[in-house]
Amino acid sequence: MANTALEQDAAGAATVQGCCTPLEVVPLDAAGAVDMAKMFKALGDPIRLRLLSLIAAHPDGEVCVCDLTGLFDVAAPTISYHLKHLREAGLVDHDRRGTWVYYRPVRERIHRLSLLLASSDLAVPAP
């Protein structure tokens, strides 16, 4: 998939520059669809979506798994399982430091998701 992003020209028309192209501007190619589907599939679980949100919003830019496990009503191995899915989708990266693992968001990949769904028409029609 071409690396492009939506910008507006002086007349307000959508133009394509930078990273990913919104779906309404250029359709995904097959490889791009496979890559994006992996990320969306990983985010299709509420625990994984919340984990990504907690990691991405952490003020230090990364968070220890020890700080995440107590926030959910599931066992630590279940959290590790969900984090593995986020890693495999390329949405988070990690470093092992002693016995702990620290997670950080892969902002470029998260940005690609948001650009893919970006709309050049930000006005929402009334129901």
N, C-alpha and C positions, 0 to 999 in steps of 0.2 A: 504494500500500500504506500502511496506517495506520502511523504512527510509534509503535510500542509495544515494550515489553521485558518479559521475564518476571521477576516477583518472587514471593516466597512470602508468603502471609498468615500470621497467627499459628498457624493449624492446619497450615501446611506445604503448602497447596494453591497451585497456580500461579495467579497473577493477572497481568494484562497492564498494563504501564505503560511510558512512555518511548519507545524506538526500535522495533526490529523484533520481530515476534512469532515465537517458535519454530514450526516447521512442525507440531509435534504439538498446538499450541494453536489456531492459525488458519491455514488454507491460504493460500498466496500468491495474489494476484490476478494477472491477465495482465501488467500493467505491471511489477509487482514481480518476477515470474518472469523477464522479459526482462532486467531490470537485474541481478538476481542471477546469471543464466546468463552474462552478460558477464564478471563477476568470476570465477566458477568456471572458465570457459573459459580465462581468462588464467592462472589458477593450475594448469591442467591440464598444463603443461609443467614438467619438473623444474628447468630453468634459471630460468624465471620465478619459480617458487615459492622457489627458493633466493635469487634476487635480492631478492624482497620480504622474505624473512627477514633478509637481511643489512642491507637499508635500515632496516627497522623496528627491528632490534636495535642499530643503531649508537648509541654513547653520545652523540654530538653531535646526534642527532635528524635528521641529514641526512648524506649521503655523496657525495663526488665520484665521477663515473663513472670517473675515473682510478684510484680505489682499488678499483673493482669488476672491471675488465677483466682484471687479472692473476690473479684467483681462479678463472678458468675456462679450460678447454682449447679455447676457441673464439676467433675473431678479434674485435677491438673492434667492427666493424660488426654482428656477430651479437649482441653484448651490447646495442648500441643498438636493434636490431630488437626484442629481447625487452623492453627498457625501454619502447619505444613501445607495446607491447601492454598493459603494466601501466598506463601513462598513460591509454590509451584506455579501459581498464576502470575508471578512476578510483581505482586503488589507490595510485598514487604521484603526486606533483606534482614539478615541477622549476623551477629557476632557472638561467639562463645567466649565468656570471660570467667575462667574458673568453673564453678558449677552452674553459673547462670548464663542465660541466653538473652541478649538485648536485641530488640526489634526496632526497625525504623522503616518509615514508608518509602517506597520507590515513587517519588513525586512525579517523575516523568510519565510513568505508567498510569497513575491516577489522573494526571492531566490529560493524557490521551483519551481516557474514558469520558471525561467531561467535555472535551472538544468534539468527540464523536456525536454526542447528543446535543451539542450546542445548536441553538436555533437563531437564524438571522432575524426572525420575527419574534421579538420578545413579548409582544402583546398577546395576551391570552383571550380568545374570543369568549364573549359572555354566553352562558348556557341558554 
